Amino acid sequence: MLSPEFADFAALGRFSIRKIEDGVKVADDPGGEIRFYIREREPDVFVLSRAERSEDERVIMWSPDPADLERYLTMVVGGSARQWLDRRRLGLPVEVQQIADRFTIEQLEPGVVALRTRQGALLPSRFPRSGVAAPIIRFAQIAALDLAAMREAYLDPEGKPLSHIWTQPLGGTGIQGHQL
């Protein structure tokens, strides 16, 4: 479900990957206070959820393509890896107004949204509609990125080869750039 390359990358961010009865758990290590779960909800539909400390799981997204879930987790683990490697933090947009120019958010049914390209193609990943749009907004920035290039960028001190996607740095330090 997750690639061996992701497993190696996750270890750099101090995340462990464990097979569980009904899927996979990706948790920060040690402690496991932040946990992500990937489960197959129905044939060929994979669900990514998150729980922190003692809270219940919340669905982040689902997709028929497990690479989309790995892409989202790469973004999460990448931030942690940069911290452990003592690199400046990088930020991605989290506001609806900051969505990458090439996408729009479309409501497919009550409580379900997806990304549509400006050319009209609907991406396969789905997101629950909630008061916070950040997961779909952040995913819009990375939806088309190559996983290997993402891992490389999170490990590179300057965020190369993808430094052009980073927005205002978090915490006042980091790489300044522009949206896709």
C-alpha positions in Angstrom: 0.0 0.0 0.0 2.9 2.4 0.8 6.1 2.2 -1.1 9.4 1.1 0.4 10.8 4.5 -0.4 8.1 6.1 1.7 9.0 3.8 4.6 12.6 5.0 4.5 11.5 8.6 4.2 9.0 8.3 7.1 11.8 7.0 9.3 13.7 10.3 8.7 10.7 12.1 10.1 10.5 9.8 13.1 7.3 8.0 11.8 6.8 4.3 12.0 4.7 2.2 9.7 2.8 -0.8 11.1 0.5 -3.2 9.5 -2.7 -3.4 11.5 -5.6 -5.9 11.1 -7.6 -3.7 8.7 -4.9 -1.6 7.1 -1.7 0.4 7.9 -0.9 2.8 10.7 1.7 5.6 10.3 2.5 7.1 13.6 5.0 9.5 15.0 7.7 7.7 16.9 8.2 7.5 19.8 4.8 7.9 21.4 2.4 7.6 18.5 0.4 10.7 19.6 -0.2 11.6 15.9 -1.5 8.6 14.0 -2.7 8.2 10.4 -4.5 5.1 9.2 -5.0 3.8 5.7 -7.8 1.3 5.2 -9.5 -0.1 2.1 -13.1 1.0 2.6 -14.4 -0.9 -0.4 -12.6 -2.6 -3.3 -10.1 -0.1 -4.7 -11.1 2.8 -2.5 -8.5 3.7 0.2 -9.3 6.0 3.1 -6.7 8.1 5.0 -7.7 9.2 8.5 -5.9 10.9 11.4 -6.2 10.8 15.1 -4.2 12.7 17.7 -3.8 11.6 21.3 -7.1 10.2 22.6 -9.3 11.8 19.9 -11.4 9.7 17.5 -10.2 9.3 13.9 -11.2 11.9 11.3 -11.2 11.2 7.6 -8.8 13.3 5.7 -9.4 11.9 2.2 -10.1 8.9 0.1 -9.0 7.8 -3.3 -8.8 4.7 -5.6 -5.1 5.6 -6.0 -3.0 4.8 -2.9 -0.3 7.1 -4.3 -2.5 10.0 -3.6 -2.6 9.0 0.1 1.2 8.5 0.1 1.6 12.0 -1.5 -0.4 13.5 1.3 1.5 11.6 4.0 4.8 12.6 2.3 3.8 16.2 2.8 3.1 15.5 6.5 6.2 13.4 7.2 8.3 15.8 5.1 7.7 18.6 7.6 8.7 16.4 10.5 11.8 15.2 8.6 12.9 18.8 8.0 12.5 19.5 11.7 14.6 16.5 12.8 17.2 17.3 10.1 17.4 20.9 11.5 16.1 22.4 8.3 13.9 25.5 7.9 10.2 24.8 7.9 8.3 25.1 4.6 4.7 26.1 4.3 2.0 25.2 1.9 -1.2 27.2 1.4 -4.1 26.4 3.7 -6.7 29.1 2.7 -9.3 28.7 0.0 -8.1 31.8 -1.7 -4.6 30.3 -2.0 -5.6 27.2 -4.0 -3.3 26.5 -6.9 -4.5 28.4 -10.0 -4.9 25.2 -12.0 -7.7 23.8 -9.8 -11.1 24.6 -8.5 -12.9 22.9 -5.6 -16.1 21.2 -6.6 -18.8 19.9 -4.3 -19.8 16.5 -5.6 -22.5 15.8 -3.1 -23.3 17.0 0.4 -20.2 16.6 2.5 -17.9 15.6 -0.4 -15.5 17.8 -2.4 -12.9 17.1 -5.0 -10.4 19.0 -7.2 -11.2 19.8 -10.8 -8.5 21.0 -13.2 -9.0 24.2 -15.2 -9.2 21.8 -18.2 -12.2 20.1 -16.7 -10.7 16.8 -15.4 -11.9 15.7 -12.0 -9.1 14.2 -9.8 -10.0 10.9 -8.2 -9.3 12.0 -4.6 -12.2 13.0 -2.4 -12.3 15.1 0.8 -15.0 15.6 3.4 -16.4 19.0 3.5 -15.7 20.6 6.8 -15.2 24.0 8.4 -11.5 23.7 7.6 -10.6 23.4 3.9 -6.8 23.0 4.6 -6.4 19.3 3.5 -7.9 19.8 0.0 -6.1 23.1 -0.4 -2.7 21.7 0.7 -3.3 18.6 -1.6 -4.0 20.9 -4.5 -0.4 22.1 -4.3 1.0 18.6 -4.5 -1.6 16.6 -6.4 0.5 16.3 -9.6 3.9 16.2 -8.1 6.2 13.2 -8.5 6.7 11.4 -5.1 10.4 11.0 -5.5 10.8 14.8 -6.3 8.7 15.6 -3.2 10.9 13.5 -0.9 14.0 15.1 -2.4 12.6 18.6 -1.9 11.8 17.9 1.7 15.3 16.7 2.3 17.1 19.5 0.4 18.1 22.5 2.5 16.5 24.9 0.0 13.5 22.7 -0.9 14.8 21.9 -4.4 13.6 20.8 -6.9 10.2 22.0 -5.8 11.1 25.2 -4.0 8.8 27.2 -6.3 5.7 25.8 -4.5 6.5 26.9 -1.0 4.6 30.0 0.3 5.4 32.1 3.3 7.7 30.3 5.6 6.3 29.0 8.9 7.6 30.6 12.0 9.3 33.4 10.2 12.0 31.3 8.7 12.2 29.2 5.5 12.1 29.5 1.8 9.9 32.1 0.2 8.3 31.4 -3.1 5.0 31.5 -4.9 2.1 29.2 -5.6 1.9 26.8 -8.5 
